[in-house]
Every structure is written in structure tokens, then in C-alpha cells.
């Protein structure tokens, strides 16, 4: 239920939910609770350095240590919550652009099967307003009515919990 994530390596920090065009460079296969959680490495096509990056080897060459630090972060980021370190397929090696694009296409095919009801979603809501051929497609006005019936988003959600300011430091041995 969490098959693919994109890690954009450009110089601009994007806003949460911002939609950008990216150039796929490679992919990492993290094992999260027994399931593969793909981490696509990409760069914003509008980044000033985008022309210099065409594959994962360019990241290795132009940002030495960056990919190793990325693996290390993904390995340990859940440890402060009391969870074990994450594991990786392929000995934590990044796969190249072509491999990544194949995984993206495969993941898209699984998504398409889900939203067209060719596979059992096991309770996943597939309601949408844009996917042609989807039996879950609903009228935009009906979707708006569902959203409008929800409580306002910022009653308790806008209070920032104090634990977000807690810092952790992990020192390698």
C-alpha cells in the first residue's frame, strides 16, 4: 500500500504537495515491514543542474557520498520511534534509470488495475474524479459534497505537537 516514493535531489526545497516535473535517475529498494518500498531518485527538470544529471552514476560522480548518506538516513529514520533499522534489497545498491523506469511502469500498471477494479483493493478507497474507465469515478460535485461534509481541517490538526521539536543524533560506531 506504499509502493513508490520519489526523492528529488535538486537545489530547491519544494512545498508539500507541490507537483513538479522530474527526471528519473535511479531507484533504491528499501524493505519496509516485509514489503518493498521503492525510493526513486530524481531531479526537478527546472533545477539549474538538471542537465548534468541523466543517471544514478551522475549522482555518484557529482555528489560523492550523497547516495550513501541517503541509504544511511533511510536505514535509521524509524529508530527513534523504537523500530528496527530498515533493510534493503540488492545490498542497498541503487539501480539505474532504466531499472527505475521499469519499476515505475510496473507500479503504474498495478495502480491502474486497482482503480479499474481488475484487482481486489482490500478496502483501499479508489474513489476519484478523473480516471476514465474507473468504476470508482464519481461526479466532481459529489466529491465536493463529501469533502464539504468533513469537519474543518484545522481544529486540532493545526496545533503542532511538542514532540516534533525533539532532536535525535545517531553517531556511527
C-alpha positions as CSV (number, residue, x, y, z in Angstrom):
1,X,0.0,0.0,0.0
2,X,3.0,2.3,-0.2
3,X,4.8,1.1,-3.4
4,X,6.8,4.1,-4.5
5,X,8.3,7.3,-3.3
6,X,10.3,10.0,-5.1
7,X,13.3,11.6,-3.6
8,X,14.0,14.8,-5.5
9,X,17.7,15.8,-5.2
10,X,17.6,19.3,-6.7
11,X,18.6,22.6,-5.1
12,X,15.1,23.9,-4.4
13,X,13.1,22.8,-1.4
14,X,9.6,22.1,-2.8
15,X,6.4,22.6,-0.8
16,X,4.4,19.6,0.5
17,X,2.0,18.5,-2.3
18,X,3.7,20.6,-4.9
19,X,3.6,19.0,-8.4
20,X,6.8,19.2,-10.4
21,X,8.3,17.6,-13.4
22,X,11.3,15.3,-12.7
23,X,13.9,13.4,-14.5
24,X,14.3,9.9,-13.1
25,X,17.9,8.9,-12.3
26,X,17.7,5.7,-10.4
27,X,16.0,3.7,-7.6
28,X,16.6,2.1,-4.2
29,X,14.7,-0.9,-2.9
30,X,14.0,-0.5,0.8
31,X,12.3,-3.3,2.7
32,X,9.7,-1.8,5.0
33,X,7.8,-4.3,7.3
34,X,8.5,-7.1,4.8
35,X,7.4,-5.2,1.7
36,X,9.4,-3.4,-1.0
37,X,9.2,0.3,-0.6
38,X,10.8,1.8,-3.8
39,X,12.7,5.1,-3.5
40,X,13.0,6.8,-6.9
41,X,15.9,9.2,-7.1
42,X,15.0,12.1,-9.4
43,X,15.9,15.7,-10.1
44,X,13.5,18.6,-10.8
45,X,13.6,19.3,-14.6
46,X,13.7,23.0,-13.8
47,X,16.8,22.7,-11.5
48,X,19.8,24.6,-12.7
49,X,21.9,21.4,-12.6
50,X,19.3,19.1,-14.2
51,X,21.2,18.9,-17.5
52,X,24.2,17.4,-15.6
53,X,22.2,14.5,-14.2
54,X,21.0,11.7,-16.5
55,X,21.5,8.5,-14.5
56,X,22.4,7.4,-11.0
57,X,26.1,7.3,-11.9
58,X,25.9,11.1,-12.4
59,X,24.8,11.5,-8.8
60,X,27.7,9.3,-7.6
61,X,30.1,11.4,-9.6
62,X,28.8,14.9,-8.9
63,X,27.6,14.4,-5.3
64,X,30.1,12.0,-3.7
65,X,28.7,10.4,-0.5
66,X,25.2,11.6,-1.2
67,X,23.7,8.2,-2.1
68,X,25.5,6.6,0.9
69,X,24.1,9.2,3.2
70,X,20.6,8.7,1.7
71,X,20.8,4.9,2.4
72,X,22.0,5.6,5.9
73,X,19.1,8.0,6.5
74,X,16.5,5.5,5.2
75,X,18.2,2.8,7.2
76,X,17.8,4.6,10.5
77,X,15.0,7.1,10.3
78,X,12.5,5.0,12.2
79,X,14.9,4.0,15.0
80,X,13.9,7.0,17.3
81,X,10.4,5.6,17.2
82,X,11.6,2.3,18.7
83,X,11.6,0.5,15.4
84,X,14.5,-1.6,14.0
85,X,16.7,-0.4,11.2
86,X,15.3,-0.8,7.7
87,X,16.8,-3.3,5.4
88,X,17.4,-3.1,1.6
89,X,17.3,-5.4,-1.4
90,X,20.3,-5.5,-3.8
91,X,22.8,-5.0,-1.0
92,X,21.5,-1.4,-0.7
93,X,22.8,-0.6,-4.1
94,X,20.9,1.9,-6.3
95,X,19.7,0.6,-9.6
96,X,20.0,2.7,-12.8
97,X,17.5,4.8,-14.7
98,X,16.2,2.1,-16.9
99,X,15.5,-0.3,-14.0
100,X,13.8,2.6,-12.2
101,X,11.5,3.4,-15.2
102,X,10.6,-0.3,-15.4
103,X,9.6,-0.3,-11.7
104,X,7.6,3.0,-12.2
105,X,5.7,1.4,-15.2
106,X,5.0,-1.8,-13.2
107,X,3.8,0.2,-10.3
108,X,1.5,2.2,-12.6
109,X,0.1,-1.0,-14.0
110,X,-0.8,-2.2,-10.5
111,X,-2.4,1.2,-9.7
112,X,-4.4,1.1,-13.0
113,X,-5.6,-2.5,-12.2
114,X,-6.7,-1.2,-8.7
115,X,-8.6,1.8,-10.0
116,X,-10.3,-0.1,-12.8
117,X,-11.3,-2.9,-10.4
118,X,-9.3,-5.6,-12.1
119,X,-7.7,-6.5,-8.7
120,X,-9.1,-6.6,-5.2
121,X,-8.3,-3.3,-3.4
122,X,-8.8,-4.9,0.0
123,X,-10.5,-1.9,1.4
124,X,-8.5,0.8,-0.3
125,X,-10.7,3.7,-1.4
126,X,-10.3,4.2,-5.1
127,X,-12.9,7.0,-5.5
128,X,-11.7,9.5,-8.0
129,X,-12.9,12.2,-10.3
130,X,-10.6,11.9,-13.3
131,X,-9.7,8.2,-14.1
132,X,-11.6,7.3,-17.3
133,X,-12.8,3.7,-17.3
134,X,-12.8,3.5,-13.5
135,X,-15.9,2.2,-11.8
136,X,-14.9,4.3,-8.8
137,X,-15.1,7.5,-10.8
138,X,-17.6,10.0,-9.3
139,X,-19.0,13.3,-10.3
140,X,-16.9,16.2,-9.1
141,X,-19.9,17.8,-7.4
142,X,-20.5,14.5,-5.4
143,X,-16.8,14.5,-4.4
144,X,-17.0,18.2,-3.3
145,X,-20.1,17.4,-1.2
146,X,-18.1,14.6,0.6
147,X,-15.2,17.0,1.3
148,X,-17.5,19.8,2.4
149,X,-19.2,17.4,4.9
150,X,-15.9,16.9,6.7
151,X,-15.0,18.9,9.8
152,X,-12.8,21.9,9.2
153,X,-9.2,20.7,8.7
154,X,-7.5,22.9,11.4
155,X,-9.4,22.5,14.6
156,X,-6.9,20.2,16.3
157,X,-4.6,19.5,13.4
158,X,-3.1,23.0,13.4
159,X,-1.7,22.5,16.9
160,X,1.9,21.4,16.4
161,X,2.7,18.6,18.8
162,X,5.7,19.3,21.1
163,X,7.5,16.0,20.0
164,X,8.2,17.4,16.5
165,X,10.8,19.6,18.1
166,X,12.7,16.7,19.6
167,X,16.1,16.2,18.1
168,X,17.9,12.9,17.7
169,X,21.5,12.3,16.9
170,X,22.8,9.0,15.7
171,X,26.6,8.5,15.8
172,X,28.1,5.8,13.7
173,X,30.4,3.5,15.5
